[in-house]
Amino acid sequence: MAEVLNVKKRELTGKLNNRRLRNAGKIPAVLYGNGQESVSLEVCAEEFAAIVRHKVKNVELAGDATGAVVMRDIQWDTYGLEVQHIDFYR
C-alpha cells in the first residue's frame, strides 16, 4: 500500500517564490512523465518528512494532482537537513 501525500498546484514559480514556499513550511515539487505535461506542485514539509522516515518510494498523490507516482529525485540543502525540491515521476 502506497502512502498518500496531499499536494496543491502552484501558480508562481522561480527562486524567490520557492524560497517563500519553504519559509511557509512547504516544499516545491514537479510532476512529469508518461507523455503528459509537467505540473508544478507544493507539498507540506511535515507530511513529506513522515514519508521519508518510512523510506517510501511509491506515493499516491491526492489533491490538485492525483495518481500513483515514484519519487524520482529529492534535492537536499548543502548540509542534508532540509529538502529543497522533489521530482515525482508518473
Contact map, one row per residue, 1 for C-alpha under 8 A:
111000000000000000000000000000000000000000000000000000000000000000000000000000000000000000
111100000000000000000000000000000000000000000000000000010111000000000000000000000000000000
111110000000000000000000000000000000000000000000001000010111000000000000000000000000000000
011111000000000000000000000000000000000000000000000000000011110000000000000000000000000000
001111100000000000000000000000000000000000100011000000000011110000000000000000000000000000
000111110000000000000000000000000000000000110000000000000000111000000000000000000000000000
000011111000000000000000000000000000000011110000000000000000111110000000000000000000000000
000001111100000000000000000000000000000011100000000000000000001110000000000000000000000000
000000111110000000000000000000000000001111000000000000000000000110000000000000000000000000
000000011111100000000000000000000000000111000000000000000000000000000000000000000000000000
000000001111100000000000000000000000000100000000000000000000000000000000000000000000000000
000000000111110010000000000000000000000000000000000000000000000000000000000000000000000000
000000000111111011000000000000000000000100000000000000000000000000000000000000000000000000
000000000001111111000000000000000000000000000000000000000000000000000000000000000000000000
000000000000111111100000000000000000000000000000000000000000000000000000000000000000000000
000000000000011111110000000000000000000000000000000000000000000000000000000000000000000000
000000000001111111111000000000000000000000000000000000000000000000000000000000000000000000
000000000000111111111100001100000000000000000000000000000000000000000000000000000000000000
000000000000001111111110000000000000000000000000000000000000000000000000000000000000000000
000000000000000111111111000000000000000000000000000000000000000000000000000000000000000000
000000000000000011111111111100000000000001000000000000000000000000000000000000000000000000
000000000000000001111111111100000000000000000000000000000000000000000000000000000001000000
000000000000000000111111110000000000000000000000000000000000000000000000000000000000000000
000000000000000000011111110000000000000000000000000000000000000000000000000000000000000000
000000000000000000001111111000000000000000011100000000000000000000000000000000000000000000
000000000000000000001111111100000000000001111000000000000000000000000000000000000000000000
000000000000000001001100111110000000000001111000000000000000000000000000000000000011110000
000000000000000001001100011111000000000111100000000000000000000000000000000000000001110000
000000000000000000000000001111100000000111100000000000000000000000000000000000000000111100
000000000000000000000000000111110000011110000000000000000000000000000000000000000000011100
000000000000000000000000000011111000011110000000000000000000000000000000000000000000001111
000000000000000000000000000001111101111000000000000000000000000000000000000000000000001111
000000000000000000000000000000111111110000000000000000000000000000000000000000000000000011
000000000000000000000000000000011111000000000000000000000000000000000000000000000000000001
000000000000000000000000000000001111100000000000000000000000000000000000000000000000000000
000000000000000000000000000000011111110000000000000000000000000000000000000000000000000000
000000000000000000000000000000011011111000000000000000000000000000000000000000000000000000
000000000000000000000000000001111001111100000000000000000000000000000000000000000000000000
000000001000000000000000000001110000111110000000000000000000000000000000000000000000000000
000000001110100000000000000111100000011111000000000000000000000000000000000000000000000000
000000111100000000000000000111100000001111100000000000000000000000000000000000000000000000
000000111100000000001000011110000000000111110000000000000000000000000000000000000000000000
000011110000000000000000011110000000000011111011000000000000000000000000000000000000000000
000001100000000000000000111000000000000001111111000000000000000000000000000000000000000000
000000000000000000000000111000000000000000111111100000000000000000000000000000000000000000
000000000000000000000000100000000000000000011111110000000000000000000000000000000000000000
000010000000000000000000000000000000000000111111111000000000000000000000000000000000000000
000010000000000000000000000000000000000000111111111100000000000000000000000000000000000000
000000000000000000000000000000000000000000001111111110000000000000000000000000000000000000
000000000000000000000000000000000000000000000111111111000000000000000000000000000000000000
001000000000000000000000000000000000000000000011111111110000000000000000000000000000000000
000000000000000000000000000000000000000000000001111111110000000000000000000000000000000000
000000000000000000000000000000000000000000000000111111110000000000000000000000000000000000
000000000000000000000000000000000000000000000000011111110000000000000000000000000000000000
000000000000000000000000000000000000000000000000001111111000000000000000000000000000000000
011000000000000000000000000000000000000000000000001111111110000000000000000000000000000000
000000000000000000000000000000000000000000000000000000111110000000000110000000000000000000
011000000000000000000000000000000000000000000000000000011111000000011110000000000000000000
011110000000000000000000000000000000000000000000000000011111100000011110000000000000000000
011110000000000000000000000000000000000000000000000000000111110001111000000000000000000000
000111100000000000000000000000000000000000000000000000000011111011111000000000000000000000
000111100000000000000000000000000000000000000000000000000001111111100000000000000000000000
000001110000000000000000000000000000000000000000000000000000111111000000000000000000000000
000000111000000000000000000000000000000000000000000000000000011111000000000000000000000000
000000111000000000000000000000000000000000000000000000000000111111100000000000000000000000
000000000000000000000000000000000000000000000000000000000001111111110000000000000000000000
000000000000000000000000000000000000000000000000000000000001110011111000000000000000000001
000000000000000000000000000000000000000000000000000000000111100001111100000000000000000001
000000000000000000000000000000000000000000000000000000000111100000111110000000000000000111
000000000000000000000000000000000000000000000000000000001110000000011111000000000000000111
000000000000000000000000000000000000000000000000000000001110000000001111110000000000011110
000000000000000000000000000000000000000000000000000000000000000000000111110000000000011110
000000000000000000000000000000000000000000000000000000000000000000000011111000000000011100
000000000000000000000000000000000000000000000000000000000000000000000011111100000011111000
000000000000000000000000000000000000000000000000000000000000000000000000111110000011110000
000000000000000000000000000000000000000000000000000000000000000000000000011111111111100000
000000000000000000000000000000000000000000000000000000000000000000000000001111111111000000
000000000000000000000000000000000000000000000000000000000000000000000000000111111000000000
000000000000000000000000000000000000000000000000000000000000000000000000000111111100000000
000000000000000000000000000000000000000000000000000000000000000000000000000111111110000000
000000000000000000000000000000000000000000000000000000000000000000000000000111111110000000
000000000000000000000000000000000000000000000000000000000000000000000000000110111111000000
000000000000000000000000001000000000000000000000000000000000000000000000011110011111110000
000000000000000000000100001100000000000000000000000000000000000000000000011110000111110000
000000000000000000000000001110000000000000000000000000000000000000000000011100000011111000
000000000000000000000000001111000000000000000000000000000000000000000011111000000011111100
000000000000000000000000000011110000000000000000000000000000000000000011110000000000111110
000000000000000000000000000011110000000000000000000000000000000000001111100000000000011111
000000000000000000000000000000111000000000000000000000000000000000001111000000000000001111
000000000000000000000000000000111100000000000000000000000000000000111100000000000000000111
